[in-house]
Amino acid sequence: MTAVAVPSPPRRQQSVFAKRFRRSTPGRIGAVMVIIFVIAAVLAPLLRPYDASRDINLRLRLSPPSVTGIWDADVKAKYTDPVSGKFNAFSHIFGTDNAGRDVAVRVWHGARVSLIIGIVATAIALVIGSVLGLLAGYFGGLLDSTLGYVTDVMLAFPSILIAIGIASVSNLPGLYTVMLAVSIPQVPLYLRLARSVVLSIREREFVQAAGALGAGPGRMLFRHVLPNSLSPLIVQGALSIATATIEAAALGFLGLGVPPPNPEWGTMLSDSREYYTSAAWTMIYPGLAILFTVLGFNLLGDGLRDVLDPRSTQ
Amino acid sequence: MGVFVLRRLWRTLLVLIGISVVVFAFVRALPGDPATAILGERANPESVARLTKQLGLDKPWFLNLAEPGRLFDAQYPKYLGKVLSGDLDKGQKSQIPVADELKSRFPATLELSLAAMFFALIVGLPAGIVAALRRNSVWDSLATTISLVGVSMPVFWLGLLLSYYFAVVLGWFPPSSRLSVGVDLQPLTGMDVLDGLLRGRPDVSWDALRHLVLPAITLGSIPMAITARITRSSLLEVLGQDYVRTAKAKGLAPRLVTLKHAMRNAMLPVVTVVGLQAGLLLGGAVLTETIFSWPGLGSWLYDAISGRDYPVIQGGVIFAALVVSVVNLAVDLSYALLDPRIQYR
């Protein structure tokens, strides 16, 4: 008979990871939060296309969340349509900002901007950093000491200063500048991580065996060393998206972020500084969105660490 | 030990030189011309050229390769020579010497950072200890949650929330600046709370303290979370070791075992991590000081970068990097004092 069911080893291994991940409470919570965030970000342009130029309603400037109209007569009067006389408690659930724009829609679309920045910035840092780290760890010598020196210099600056610096020098379009400004300060992290992992893997028997069989440096590095040093890099990647989200929002808050027509959480917070004392909702919801996203990726990172590095107790 | 200290010092010096080169090149890569920035957009080209020459900005950046006889007649060697003699130039807008402004700005940031670290330790340490001693209890979950939220909290949002609730709604604390309007204090150390006490003006100290609370909590939130986390995991690890079990088995009071046997060893990683927060604090200071109009290094550097003030950026960033490097050096060396097992080679 040809139908022979052979249980394949990779599948069994995956289920071990899945089992361990399911046992990790932070990992589970984080995964759910990240999934919600990603779905929101992906669906935003499909379910509710956003056009900043048309999203202005001066009659409803700085109105509190419309839900409060259920018990607050003033708010209800403000949200009641002058023509039809109808009141919809869910029309602007997070209230509106100084141009009468719906805070909820802007927060929702901010997720998209944030997701793009987080993923691209982390990918740039991860690729540049781990390739340099691999090379430094594998070849050592002058390359290693030069890169080590550059890393030392970069780590002596607070990362937000590097980001501000890049944002003020770069003449790329806004979104790309933010991605670059957020990712460059993270490169040294990956460089150090990849280097230290390579140093320990390089001495393992299977790598030496590959060398004895005549594998060249390229094959050794990318076929044998890299796949075995991936797990700490993946954990760091999840944590990096969290950092990138905060740093991108911080740049927006300092007025160096994604340019205005795009709804961005940090820029929304920065705008709200002029009127949050009387319209707190313009400040609370974008901040909650940042906290939710960052918390989600941090928890996911912790969960992945539980799975991929069972020895760590943290 | 002596050789180790020397090697560490040499490395720190190299890093500082690297930083000065990077900052120097970066400042010159900023778009916009400082001479035009000072004289305004409508200044005539001749006076712009004259000011450029006067500021020495017409010279090559690093080395004068065109005239090998005067190789060091360039901007960077000149600047380095001045820095080594303690002259950091004047701010281009304010015309105040950068070194003088550093003297008044640094204590403000130092005061804020110390207060933030104080908050971080007074909340983070007990939280971490309780979480470790009562593992898997409600207290543990509470401490773990607080530290997770603390790490994930955007500093600038926390600052806005605190100032909204405690300054605007409740009115308990002032929303910004270091002292109330009309309160006058001759600086001594530059740290207002301390100066008030030293000058015999406890009322001024109290006023300064009230201004300090919200920014310090804002800036201290992340270090607090990190301290709690590392304290918990470090103490848990030590409590699981054989010698702790032995100490318990021979009948020592549990409190004594925890405080004397476990804590001392558990504190090592905590000291490292707390020490390494110095760089993070400076970064957080940029945001915190902007929110609370705190006249320290962070808000000054931010203004300088947006205003293209070359001397201020150069002097300020190099100084900040110097502080971070020195603190890191001190942390490295302090291991030897805390842990006699460590041998330096």
Interface residues (C-beta under 8 A of the other chain):
Chain A: P26 Y149 V150 D152 V153 L155 A156 F157 P158 S159 I160 L161 I164 G165 S168 V169 N171 A242 I246 A249 A250 F253 L254 G255 G266 L269 S272 R273 Y276 T277 A280 M283 I284 P286 G287 I290 L291 V294 L295 N298 L299 T313 Q314
Chain B: R11 L14 V15 L16 G18 I19 V22 F26 A29 L30 P31 L148 V149 V151 S152 M153 P154 V155 F156 W157 L160 L161 Y164 V168 R229 S233 L236 E237 G279 L280 L282 G283 G284 V286 L287 T290 L301 Y302 I305 S306 V317 A320 A321 V324 S325 N328
